[in-house]
């Protein structure tokens, strides 16, 4: 049996929260700009990891949990580990 209020409830659950989207967009832009302007490479790596985590949150907000899981595992996890390993073989500060 079709109930119109159940359909309305499903529609409301599928909406994104625009205030959260704007806040995430602002944070992502700030973190990205900070990451490319830093001279301390370890700090830049940490900011890129935070950027990847924020992107995972954006994917969850867009109801794409599989992409968010991949972004968190690869972007915030493996890539950060590889960048820190590469940094350990070089100098920490950019000239």
C-alpha positions in Angstrom: 0.0 0.0 0.0 1.4 3.4 -1.0 1.6 6.0 1.8 2.4 9.5 0.7 4.1 10.4 4.0 6.6 7.5 3.7 7.6 8.8 0.3 8.0 12.3 1.8 10.2 10.8 4.6 12.5 9.1 2.1 12.8 12.3 0.1 13.9 14.3 3.2 16.5 11.7 4.3 18.1 11.9 0.8 18.8 15.7 1.0 22.2 17.1 1.6 22.7 19.7 4.3 23.7 22.9 2.5 25.3 24.6 5.5 27.6 21.6 6.0 28.4 21.6 2.3 29.4 25.3 2.4 31.5 24.8 5.6 33.3 21.8 4.1 33.9 23.7 0.9 35.4 26.6 2.8 37.6 24.2 4.9 38.8 22.3 1.8 39.8 25.5 0.1 41.6 26.8 3.2 43.5 23.5 3.7 44.4 23.3 0.0 45.8 26.8 -0.1 47.7 26.3 3.1 49.2 23.0 1.9 50.6 24.6 -1.3 52.0 27.6 0.5 53.8 25.9 3.4 57.6 25.5 3.2 57.7 22.8 5.9 57.1 19.6 3.9 55.9 17.6 6.9 53.3 20.1 7.6 52.2 20.1 4.0 51.9 16.3 4.1 49.7 16.6 7.2 47.5 19.2 5.5 47.2 17.0 2.4 46.1 14.2 4.7 43.5 16.5 6.3 42.4 17.5 2.8 41.9 13.9 1.9 39.9 13.3 5.1 37.7 16.3 4.3 37.1 15.0 0.8 36.0 11.7 2.3 33.5 13.5 4.5 32.2 15.3 1.3 31.8 11.9 -0.4 29.8 10.7 2.6 27.7 13.8 2.5 26.9 13.1 -1.2 25.8 9.5 -0.2 28.7 7.8 -1.9 30.1 5.8 0.9 32.2 3.4 -1.2 34.1 6.3 -2.8 34.5 7.9 0.7 36.0 4.7 2.1 38.4 4.5 -0.8 39.4 8.1 -0.4 40.0 7.6 3.3 42.0 4.4 2.9 44.1 5.5 0.0 44.2 9.3 0.3 44.5 9.8 4.0 46.1 6.5 4.8 48.5 5.0 2.2 49.4 8.2 0.5 50.3 9.9 3.7 52.5 7.0 4.8 54.3 7.0 1.4 54.8 10.7 1.5 56.3 10.6 5.0 58.5 7.7 4.0 59.8 9.7 1.0 60.2 12.7 3.2 62.4 10.7 5.6 64.9 10.3 2.8 65.0 14.0 1.9 65.3 17.3 3.7 62.2 18.5 5.6 62.4 22.2 4.6 61.9 23.5 1.1 64.5 25.9 -0.2 
